[in-house]
């Protein structure tokens, strides 16, 4: 599923404002988790460097998973 479809699915379950809030909280958690993992592992200094992840897609996926648990 693409980001727009996941957001629509979440919005249908919890409403627009709550969906935005949940996804933003999850997005911030994804960013912090990724940063902390890189700092702990020293990956920022590795040859080849950091590979960018789609944190928004990860956040949407996590929120959608939780919403599916309530179905």
C-alpha positions in Angstrom: 0.0 0.0 0.0 1.2 3.5 -0.7 1.4 6.3 1.9 -1.8 8.0 0.7 -3.8 4.7 0.9 -2.5 4.0 4.4 -3.3 7.4 5.6 -6.9 7.1 4.2 -7.2 3.8 6.0 -6.1 5.3 9.3 -8.3 8.3 8.8 -11.3 6.1 8.2 -10.7 4.4 11.6 -9.9 7.3 13.9 -10.8 10.5 12.1 -8.6 13.1 10.4 -7.2 15.0 13.4 -6.4 11.9 15.5 -4.8 10.3 12.4 -2.5 13.2 11.9 -1.6 13.3 15.6 -0.9 9.5 15.7 1.2 9.5 12.5 3.2 12.5 13.6 4.0 10.9 16.9 5.0 7.7 15.2 7.1 9.6 12.7 9.0 11.4 15.4 9.6 8.0 17.1 10.9 6.5 13.9 13.3 9.4 13.5 14.6 9.3 17.1 14.9 5.5 17.0 16.9 5.6 13.8 19.2 8.3 15.1 19.8 6.6 18.4 20.6 3.3 16.7 23.1 5.0 14.4 24.8 6.7 17.2 25.0 3.6 19.4 26.3 1.4 16.6 28.6 4.1 15.2 27.1 3.6 11.8 27.5 7.2 10.9 31.2 6.7 10.6 31.1 3.5 8.5 32.3 3.3 5.0 29.4 3.7 2.6 27.6 5.9 5.0 24.0 6.2 6.0 21.2 4.8 3.8 18.1 6.9 3.9 14.9 5.1 5.0 11.3 6.2 4.3 10.4 7.1 7.9 6.9 8.3 6.9 6.1 5.0 5.3 7.4 3.2 8.4 5.3 5.4 10.7 2.1 5.0 8.6 2.7 1.2 8.6 3.0 1.0 12.3 -0.1 3.1 13.0 -2.1 1.1 10.4 -1.0 -2.1 12.1 -2.3 -0.9 15.4 -5.6 0.2 13.9 -6.0 -3.2 12.3 -5.6 -4.8 15.8 -8.9 -3.1 16.8 -10.9 -4.5 13.9 
